[in-house]
């Protein structure tokens, strides 16, 4: 039980250490759902020219690509931050 208590404490400390990070606690899947609902796949593909948005885009294929491609994920996260500012 002691290990579980430590994990919980570590998680709480980490969450408290990220108070100004708007991406903290937001899953990549939710980011894509929000962006797709706001912009649509076509506009997302125009803003970020990656095939997972321009060539038969699906949530599943986009998640798979973005989880394996850090530079593309960074671009999507930056677009999401811009989207949050306009909300």
NUSEMI-691641 format. One record per residue: residue number from 1; residue in three letters; x, y, z of N, C-alpha, C in turn. Coordinates in steps of 0.001 Angstrom, whole numbers, plus 500000, padded with zeros to 6 digits. Example, Ala and Ser with C-alpha at 12.3 -4.5 7.8 and 13.67 -1.06 7.14 Angstrom:
REC	n	res	n.c1	n.c2	n.c3	ca.c1	ca.c2	ca.c3	c.c1	c.c2	c.c3
REC	1	Ala	513190	494310	507800	512300	495500	507800	513200	496700	507800
REC	2	Ser	512850	497750	507080	513670	498940	507140	512900	500030	507870
This chain:
REC	n	res	n.c1	n.c2	n.c3	ca.c1	ca.c2	ca.c3	c.c1	c.c2	c.c3
REC	1	Unk	500817	498809	500000	500000	500000	500000	500865	501261	500000
REC	2	Unk	502046	501161	500588	502930	502308	500677	503317	502831	499288
REC	3	Unk	503566	501939	498329	503907	502335	496967	502774	503088	496291
REC	4	Unk	501547	502657	496532	500389	503329	495945	500253	504743	496507
REC	5	Unk	500519	504903	497810	500451	506224	498423	501492	507159	497819
REC	6	Unk	502668	506626	497583	503733	507448	497007	503360	507872	495584
REC	7	Unk	502816	506949	494784	502413	507273	493417	501374	508379	493422
REC	8	Unk	500405	508292	494308	499376	509322	494413	499998	510662	494794
REC	9	Unk	500893	510652	495745	501560	511878	496170	502381	512469	495036
REC	10	Unk	503104	511636	494305	503893	512108	493166	502995	512744	492115
REC	11	Unk	501861	512132	491833	500929	512660	490837	500372	514012	491274
REC	12	Unk	500021	514130	492539	499507	515395	493058	500577	516469	492971
REC	13	Unk	501801	516151	493363	502899	517122	493287	503153	517556	491853
REC	14	Unk	503105	516613	490917	503333	516949	489512	502236	517875	489011
REC	15	Unk	500978	517562	489347	499863	518392	488893	499980	519801	489469
REC	16	Unk	500389	519909	490724	500545	521214	491341	501717	521982	490740
REC	17	Unk	502695	521279	490182	503850	521936	489594	503584	522421	488174
REC	18	Unk	502398	522183	487646	502048	522561	486280	500847	523521	486220
REC	19	Unk	500738	524490	487132	499517	525299	487174	499311	526201	485956
REC	20	Unk	500375	526582	485275	500260	527496	484138	500377	526804	482792
REC	21	Unk	500301	525487	482777	500421	524733	481529	499030	524344	481055
REC	22	Unk	498496	525031	480029	497135	524728	479574	496995	523338	478949
REC	23	Unk	498110	522700	478590	498046	521357	478014	498076	520270	479087
REC	24	Unk	498389	520656	480316	498499	519665	481387	497163	518977	481629
REC	25	Unk	497171	517663	481541	495971	516876	481795	495062	516727	480594
REC	26	Unk	495410	517355	479473	494590	517242	478261	495203	516163	477380
REC	27	Unk	494420	515150	477068	494920	514051	476244	494968	514472	474781
REC	28	Unk	495901	513884	474057	496046	514167	472635	494734	513909	471891
REC	29	Unk	494045	512859	472273	492765	512551	471626	491782	513712	471784
REC	30	Unk	491709	514293	472968	490797	515412	473200	491218	516636	472409
REC	31	Unk	492513	516854	472292	493018	517968	471491	492535	517827	470050
REC	32	Unk	492691	516629	469488	492263	516404	468104	490754	516545	467949
REC	33	Unk	489996	516023	468892	488530	516128	468826	488117	517601	468824
REC	34	Unk	488704	518386	469712	488364	519813	469786	488762	520561	468521
REC	35	Unk	489970	520290	468024	490425	520977	466810	489591	520590	465600
REC	36	Unk	489274	519313	465484	488465	518863	464341	487065	519465	464399
REC	37	Unk	486494	519560	465582	485158	520148	465726	485172	521639	465368
REC	38	Unk	486252	522311	465695	486344	523748	465435	486739	524056	463991
REC	39	Unk	487801	523407	463514	488353	523717	462190	487884	522765	461097
REC	40	Unk	487744	521482	461425	487520	520444	460420	488849	519941	459899
REC	41	Unk	488843	518725	459362	490088	518120	458883	490738	518941	457771
REC	42	Unk	489922	519456	456845	490484	520185	455704	491254	521418	456156
REC	43	Unk	490663	522204	457033	491344	523411	457523	492565	523047	458371
REC	44	Unk	492461	521963	459132	493626	521526	459904	494764	521154	458970
REC	45	Unk	494438	520494	457858	495448	520128	456875	496076	521334	456200
REC	46	Unk	495303	522422	456078	495853	523652	455514	496772	524342	456514
REC	47	Unk	496407	524299	457783	497211	524953	458813	498479	524163	459135
REC	48	Unk	498351	522830	459127	499487	521942	459395	499500	520906	458281
REC	49	Unk	500403	521048	457352	500417	520191	456172	501062	518835	456485
REC	50	Unk	500257	517956	457068	500706	516587	457319	499639	515649	456768
REC	51	Unk	500075	514532	456223	499173	513622	455513	498043	513072	456370
REC	52	Unk	498288	512927	457665	497223	512377	458508	496031	513327	458583
REC	53	Unk	496198	514596	458157	495089	515542	458103	494576	515754	456680
REC	54	Unk	495380	515423	455679	495005	515745	454296	494598	514538	453462
REC	55	Unk	495018	513357	453843	494790	512164	453020	493926	511145	453778
REC	56	Unk	492610	511290	453676	491696	510366	454347	491841	510385	455853
REC	57	Unk	491726	511563	456467	491993	511672	457897	490961	510958	458773
REC	58	Unk	491469	510324	459802	490626	509738	460840	491288	510043	462183
REC	59	Unk	490504	509983	463215	491043	510215	464548	492102	509169	464877
REC	60	Unk	491801	507917	464584	492713	506813	464910	494058	506959	464189
REC	61	Unk	494028	507240	462886	495284	507343	462141	496082	508574	462575
REC	62	Unk	495379	509651	462883	496062	510864	463324	496724	510654	464683
REC	63	Unk	496020	510000	465598	496601	509705	466908	497852	508845	466777
REC	64	Unk	497770	507828	465950	498907	506922	465762	500120	507693	465229
REC	65	Unk	499902	508525	464215	500994	509292	463632	501571	510296	464629
REC	66	Unk	500708	511043	465294	501178	512099	466188	501891	511553	467417
REC	67	Unk	501491	510385	467875	502171	509783	469034	503588	509344	468683
REC	68	Unk	503829	509084	467412	505153	508608	466969	506004	509712	466341
REC	69	Unk	505428	510909	466192	506116	511971	465466	506115	513252	466298
REC	70	Unk	507145	513438	467110	507160	514575	468043	507030	515949	467385
REC	71	Unk	507673	516170	466239	507602	517485	465611	506174	517806	465176
REC	72	Unk	505449	516808	464687	504069	517032	464252	503164	517255	465467
REC	73	Unk	503398	516493	466516	502602	516665	467732	502787	518079	468297
REC	74	Unk	504011	518582	468259	504276	519935	468738	503481	520961	467936
REC	75	Unk	503406	520777	466623	502636	521700	465782	501151	521653	466137
REC	76	Unk	500631	520456	466382	499223	520308	466753	498976	520944	468118
REC	77	Unk	499867	520732	469063	499713	521331	470382	499759	522856	470297
REC	78	Unk	500621	523401	469441	500685	524855	469260	499401	525396	468642
REC	79	Unk	498839	524673	467685	497560	525071	467093	496467	525044	468156
REC	80	Unk	496498	524063	469021	495513	523955	470095	495638	525131	471068
REC	81	Unk	496862	525524	471379	497062	526669	472262	496498	527948	471632
REC	82	Unk	496696	528132	470330	496110	529284	469632	494590	529215	469673
REC	83	Unk	494049	528016	469485	492606	527797	469543	492067	528162	470932
REC	84	Unk	492772	527777	471989	492322	528089	473348	492297	529594	473606
REC	85	Unk	493235	530328	473024	493284	531780	473209	492086	532474	472569
REC	86	Unk	491558	531890	471500	490423	532507	470813	489080	532081	471413
REC	87	Unk	489125	531107	472280	487894	530584	472906	487326	531547	473896
